[in-house]
Amino acid sequence: MPTTRALAHGFRFAANLVIIASQAPVANLITRFPVFTILIAMNIYLNGEPQQVPDNITAAQLLETLGLTGKRLAMEVNMEIVPRSTFEEFVIHSDDRVEIVHAIGGG
């Protein structure tokens, strides 16, 4: 359970509700939010690992938070390829299994 000390350092996690009490990174996915922003988070599996991400995040936003915008890659959600042309509209849902693979050139 979080304590007052944890709140003083900027974070409080309660179920899937994340309260950010200062401008600080959260789980390496969220860069900066104003003081006392309330963010609803959800759990997904990213390349087989559990990961907490903002609720209603799109494929494009996920790639941006991971620093992968503009990279040559492919995304699969729940064993279905997500066309690059739909990344802006494609919404990731709670418990989705997301696989991201990088294209590697060679001969």
Protein Blocks (a to p, Z undefined) as FASTA:
>chain_A
ZZfklmmnopacehjaccdfbdcdehhlambdcehiacddddddeehiacdddehiafkl
mmmmnopghiacdddeehiacdfklmmmmccdehiacddddddddZZ
